[in-house]
C-alpha cells in the first residue's frame, strides 16, 4: 500500500500524536495478543484459523488505496466509507491499532484518517460520513472500535459525531431507513445496532436511552412468534427461523436488548439457526448470514456452538465440517494477487462488495472468538 502525500501527513499526526492506552481494562482487551491467545483456545479457534486471519489481513493491506481508504471491486464501488469501514474492522478485530507498534500500525492509521476526514464534526451535516445508511453504520462502528481500542482522544470527537448523526437518523418506529429519519428495515438496523452496542461498551461515548428504547420497540414489531425468535424485514410478515434477517434480529436482541443465552426467545432462535449449521462445501458460504449467525450461536455456547464452529460428530465422535475449517480451507493459499482472499460469495456480499467485502466478512467471522466479550451491553 502506498499513501498519498496528504495521507502521509495525516497518518504521521495520528501515529505520532496518539497516546498509548492507559492501564485500565478496556472493553476490547480480549483482542490484545495475550488475551486473544487464551480466548481463541477456550472458544474453539485454532492456529490454522489465526493463520487464515493473518493471511487475510495481508491481502487486505495490499488493497488499500493511496488516500488510506479501500474500495469494493464489485457492485458498490463508489461507496468508499463502507469498504474502508469493513476492511478496517478486520484489522481492529485482530487488535491492530494506530497507537501501537504493530505490523499494520500505518495501515490502520491511514484507514482511520480516511474515516476521520469523511466525518464532519460541525455544521448541518455533522457526523454524516456518507448518504448510504449501511455505510454510515459500518463507518461509525469502525471509528468507535478504533477509539475503544486505543482511547486516542483525537478520535472521540469524530466517533461521537458519527454516533450523533446515527441517533438523529433513526426513524420514528425505531428502525433506520435509506433516508435519515424515515422508517427502515432489520438489515440496515443491524449495522446501526452494532455501532451503538460498541459505543455502550465504552461507557464514555453517549448513546441516548431513548434511542435504545425505540430500537427495542422496532424489534418487537419485526419479531414473530410468541417468543420473538424469528424476524422479518420491515414487519413480521414472512419471518422464518434460520434466515439472515432472523440472525440479525437475534444479534440485535443480544447486543441492545440484553437477551442472554438462557432467554427463551434466544434459545428458540438459536435452534432455528442450527437448521442451517455449516456443512463444508466447495463454494464460499453466504457471508452475510454466517457473519451474523456465527456471533449469535457463539453466545449460546455448549454443543450448539461446537457443532456450528467445528462440525457435527462422525461415527467416531470426531467433529468435522464446521464453519471454522470451511473458511480456512476455502481461503486462497496459492501464491498470486489473490493469496489470502476469498472468492466472492454468490449472495449479497459477493454481488455488492466483491472479493474485498467477502474477504473482510470472512476474516471478521474468523475473529469471532475474541472480537467481542460474550456479555451484552446493559
C-alpha positions in Angstrom: 0.0 0.0 0.0 1.2 3.5 -0.8 -0.4 6.5 0.8 -0.5 9.9 -1.0 1.4 13.0 0.4 -1.6 14.3 2.3 -2.3 10.9 3.6 1.3 10.6 4.9 0.9 13.8 6.8 -2.4 12.8 8.4 -1.2 9.3 9.3 2.0 10.8 10.8 -0.1 13.0 13.0 -2.2 10.1 14.2 0.7 7.8 14.8 3.0 10.4 16.5 0.3 12.3 18.4 -1.7 9.3 19.6 -1.2 8.4 23.3 -1.0 4.8 24.3 -4.0 3.4 26.2 -3.9 3.6 30.0 -3.5 0.5 32.1 -7.2 0.4 33.0 -9.0 -2.6 31.4 -10.9 -1.8 28.2 -13.9 -3.4 26.6 -11.9 -4.7 23.7 -8.9 -6.0 25.7 -9.7 -9.5 24.5 -8.2 -8.6 21.2 -4.8 -8.0 22.7 -2.2 -10.7 22.0 -2.0 -12.5 25.3 -5.8 -12.4 26.0 -6.5 -13.3 22.4 -4.5 -16.5 22.6 -6.4 -17.7 25.6 -9.8 -16.8 24.3 -9.0 -18.3 21.0 -8.2 -21.7 22.7 -11.2 -21.5 25.0 -13.7 -20.7 22.4 -12.7 -23.1 19.6 -10.2 -21.2 17.4 -7.0 -22.9 16.2 -3.6 -22.0 15.0 -4.9 -22.6 11.5 -7.8 -20.1 11.9 -5.4 -17.5 13.2 -3.0 -18.1 10.2 -6.1 -17.5 7.9 -6.8 -14.2 9.7 -3.2 -13.2 9.2 -3.2 -14.1 5.6 -6.5 -12.3 5.0 -5.1 -9.1 6.6 -2.0 -9.3 4.5 -4.2 -9.4 1.3 -6.5 -6.6 2.6 -3.4 -4.4 3.4 -2.3 -4.7 -0.3 -5.7 -3.4 -1.5 -5.5 -0.1 0.5 -5.5 2.9 -1.8 -3.2 5.9 -1.7 -5.7 8.0 0.2 -5.8 5.5 3.0 -9.2 4.1 2.2 -10.4 1.0 0.4 -12.9 0.4 -2.4 -15.1 -2.5 -3.4 -14.3 -4.4 -6.5 -17.9 -5.1 -7.4 -21.3 -3.5 -7.1 -21.0 -0.5 -4.8 -17.6 0.6 -6.0 -18.2 4.2 -5.1 -19.1 3.5 -1.5 -15.7 4.2 0.0 -16.8 4.6 3.6 -18.4 1.1 3.7 -15.4 -0.5 2.0 -12.9 1.3 4.3 -15.0 0.5 7.4 -15.2 -3.2 6.6 -11.5 -3.6 5.9 -10.6 -1.5 8.9 -12.8 -3.6 11.2 -10.9 -6.7 10.2 -7.6 -5.1 11.4 -9.2 -3.8 14.5 -10.7 -7.2 15.2 -7.2 -8.6 15.4 -6.1 -6.0 17.8 -4.2 -3.9 15.3 -4.2 -0.2 16.3 -2.7 3.0 15.1 -1.3 3.8 18.6 0.7 0.6 18.9 3.9 -0.6 17.3 2.2 -3.4 15.4 2.5 -4.9 12.0 -0.2 -2.8 10.5 0.0 0.4 12.5 0.4 2.6 9.5 -2.3 0.7 7.5 -4.7 1.2 10.3 -3.7 4.8 10.9 -4.3 5.6 7.2 -7.7 3.9 7.3 -8.7 5.8 10.4 -7.5 9.1 8.9 -9.7 8.4 5.8 -12.8 7.9 8.0 -12.0 10.9 10.2 -11.6 13.1 7.1 -15.0 11.8 5.9 -16.7 12.8 9.2 -17.6 16.5 9.7 -17.7 17.4 13.3 -19.8 20.5 12.9 -22.5 22.1 10.7 -25.8 20.9 9.4 -24.3 17.5 8.3 -22.2 16.9 11.4 -21.3 13.3 11.7 -22.7 12.3 8.3 -19.9 10.2 6.7 -22.0 9.2 3.7 -25.6 9.3 2.5 -25.6 5.5 2.4 -27.3 4.2 5.6 -25.5 0.9 5.6 -22.1 2.6 5.1 -22.9 5.1 7.9 -23.4 2.3 10.3 -20.3 0.4 9.2 -18.1 3.5 9.2 -19.4 4.6 12.6 -18.7 1.1 14.0 -15.1 1.3 12.8 -14.5 4.7 14.3 -16.0 3.7 17.6 -13.9 0.5 17.7 -10.7 2.4 16.9 -11.5 4.8 19.7 -12.3 2.0 22.2 -9.2 0.0 21.3 -6.9 2.9 21.7 -8.7 5.6 23.7 -7.0 8.1 21.4 -8.5 11.4 22.4 -8.4 12.6 18.8 -10.9 10.0 17.8 -13.5 10.7 20.4 -15.0 13.8 18.7 -15.4 12.2 15.3 -16.7 8.9 16.8 -19.3 10.8 18.9 -20.3 13.0 15.9 -20.9 9.9 13.8 -22.9 8.4 16.6 -24.9 11.6 17.0 -25.8 11.5 13.3 -26.8 7.9 13.6 -29.1 8.7 16.5 -30.6 11.6 14.6 -31.2 9.4 11.6 -33.3 6.8 13.5 -36.9 6.6 12.1 -39.9 7.2 14.3 -40.6 3.5 14.5 -37.1 2.8 15.9 -35.6 1.5 12.7 -33.1 3.0 10.2 -34.0 3.6 6.6 -32.2 4.6 3.4 -33.2 8.2 4.1 -32.4 9.7 7.5 -35.4 9.9 9.7 -37.5 7.5 7.7 -38.8 4.0 8.6 -36.4 1.3 7.5 -35.7 -2.4 7.9 -34.0 -5.0 10.0 -31.0 -5.3 7.7 -30.0 -1.7 7.8 -30.8 -1.5 11.5 -28.3 -4.4 12.2 -25.3 -2.2 11.4 -26.5 0.7 13.4 -27.1 -1.6 16.4 -23.5 -2.9 16.2 -22.2 0.7 16.4 -24.5 1.6 19.3 -23.5 -1.6 21.1 -19.8 -0.9 20.7 -20.3 2.7 22.0 -22.2 1.5 25.0 -19.4 -0.9 25.9 -17.1 2.1 26.0 -19.1 3.9 28.7 -17.7 7.3 27.7 -19.5 7.7 24.4 -23.1 8.9 24.6 -26.0 6.7 23.4 -29.4 8.1 24.5 -31.6 5.7 26.4 -34.5 6.8 24.1 -32.6 5.5 21.0 -32.2 2.1 22.6 -35.8 2.0 23.7 -37.1 2.8 20.2 -34.8 0.2 18.7 -36.3 -2.5 21.0 -39.8 -1.3 20.1 -38.9 -1.9 16.4 -37.5 -5.3 17.2 -40.8 -6.2 18.8 -42.6 -5.2 15.6 -40.5 -7.2 13.3 -40.2 -10.1 15.7 -42.6 -13.0 15.1 -44.0 -15.8 17.2 -44.7 -15.9 20.9 -41.0 -15.8 21.8 -40.0 -13.3 19.1 -37.4 -15.8 17.9 -37.6 -15.0 14.2 -37.6 -11.7 12.3 -39.0 -10.1 9.2 -37.8 -7.2 7.1 -40.0 -4.1 7.9 -42.6 -6.0 9.8 -43.0 -9.7 10.9 -44.6 -10.9 7.7 -42.6 -13.7 6.2 -40.4 -14.1 9.3 -39.0 -17.6 9.5 -36.4 -19.5 11.5 -32.8 -19.6 10.3 -32.8 -16.6 7.9 -30.4 -13.8 7.6 -33.0 -11.4 9.0 -33.6 -13.7 12.0 -29.8 -13.9 12.6 -29.7 -10.1 12.5 -32.7 -9.7 14.8 -31.3 -12.1 17.3 -27.9 -10.4 17.3 -29.7 -7.1 17.9 -31.6 -8.6 20.8 -28.4 -9.8 22.4 -26.5 -6.6 21.8 -29.0 -3.9 22.7 -31.9 -5.7 24.5 -29.7 -7.8 26.8 -31.1 -11.2 25.7 -28.8 -13.8 27.3 -28.4 -17.4 26.0 -31.0 -18.6 28.5 -33.6 -16.2 27.3 -36.4 -18.3 25.8 -36.5 -16.3 22.6 -32.8 -16.5 22.1 -32.7 -20.2 22.8 -35.5 -20.8 20.3 -33.9 -18.5 17.8 -30.6 -20.4 18.0 -32.4 -23.6 17.3 -33.7 -22.1 14.1 -30.2 -21.0 13.1 -28.9 -24.5 13.8 -31.1 -25.7 10.9 -28.5 -24.1 8.7 -25.5 -25.3 10.7 -22.5 -25.1 8.4 -21.7 -28.1 6.2 -18.4 -27.7 4.4 -18.8 -27.2 0.6 -16.7 -26.1 -2.3 -18.3 -22.6 -2.6 -17.8 -19.6 -0.3 -20.8 -19.5 2.0 -23.3 -16.7 2.3 -21.2 -14.4 4.4 -24.0 -12.0 5.3 -25.9 -14.8 7.0 -22.9 -16.6 8.6 -21.3 -13.4 9.9 -24.4 -12.6 12.0 -25.4 -16.2 12.8 -21.9 -17.1 14.0 -22.0 -14.3 16.5 -25.4 -15.4 17.8 -24.6 -19.1 18.1 -21.3 -18.2 19.9 -23.4 -16.6 22.7 -25.2 -20.0 23.1 -22.0 -21.9 23.7 -22.2 -25.6 24.5 -22.9 -28.3 21.9 -24.6 -25.9 19.6 -21.5 -23.7 19.3 -19.2 -26.7 19.0 -21.4 -28.1 16.2 -21.5 -24.7 14.4 -17.8 -24.0 14.8 -16.3 -27.4 14.5 -18.9 -29.5 12.8 -21.1 -32.5 13.7 -19.6 -35.6 15.2 -19.0 -38.5 13.0 -19.3 -42.2 13.9 -16.0 -42.0 15.8 -17.1 -38.9 17.7 -14.8 -36.5 15.8 -16.2 -33.2 14.7 -15.7 -32.2 11.1 -17.0 -29.7 8.6 -17.8 -26.7 10.8 -17.7 -23.1 9.6 -14.2 -22.5 11.0 -12.5 -25.2 8.9 -14.7 -24.5 5.9 -13.5 -20.9 5.8 -9.9 -21.9 6.4 -10.0 -24.4 3.6 -11.7 -22.0 1.2 -9.1 -19.2 1.6 -6.8 -18.9 -1.4 -3.4 -20.1 -0.3 -1.6 -20.2 -3.7 0.9 -17.5 -4.4 -0.5 -14.7 -6.6 -2.5 -11.5 -6.4 -5.5 -13.2 -4.6 -3.5 -15.1 -1.9 -5.2 -14.6 1.4 -8.5 -13.6 -0.1 -11.8 -15.4 -0.5 -13.7 -15.8 -3.8 -16.8 -13.6 -3.7 -19.8 -15.4 -2.3 -22.9 -15.9 -4.6 -25.2 -13.7 -2.4 -25.5 -10.1 -1.3 -21.9 -9.5 -0.1 -20.3 -11.0 -3.2 -22.6 -9.2 -5.6 -22.4 -5.8 -3.8 -18.9 -5.8 -2.3 -17.0 -8.4 -4.3 -13.8 -10.1 -3.2 -12.9 -7.3 -0.8 -16.2 -7.4 1.1 -16.3 -11.2 1.1 -12.8 -11.4 2.4 -13.3 -8.8 5.1 -16.5 -10.5 6.3 -14.8 -13.9 6.3 -11.9 -12.5 8.4 -14.3 -10.9 10.8 -16.1 -14.2 11.2 -12.8 -16.0 11.9 -12.2 -13.4 14.6 -15.4 -14.2 16.5 -13.5 -16.0 19.3 -12.1 -12.7 20.7 -13.6 -9.8 18.8 -16.2 -9.1 21.5 -16.9 -10.3 25.0 -19.9 -12.6 25.4 -21.8 -10.1 27.6 -24.2 -7.7 26.0 -24.1 -4.0 27.0 -26.6 -3.0 29.6 
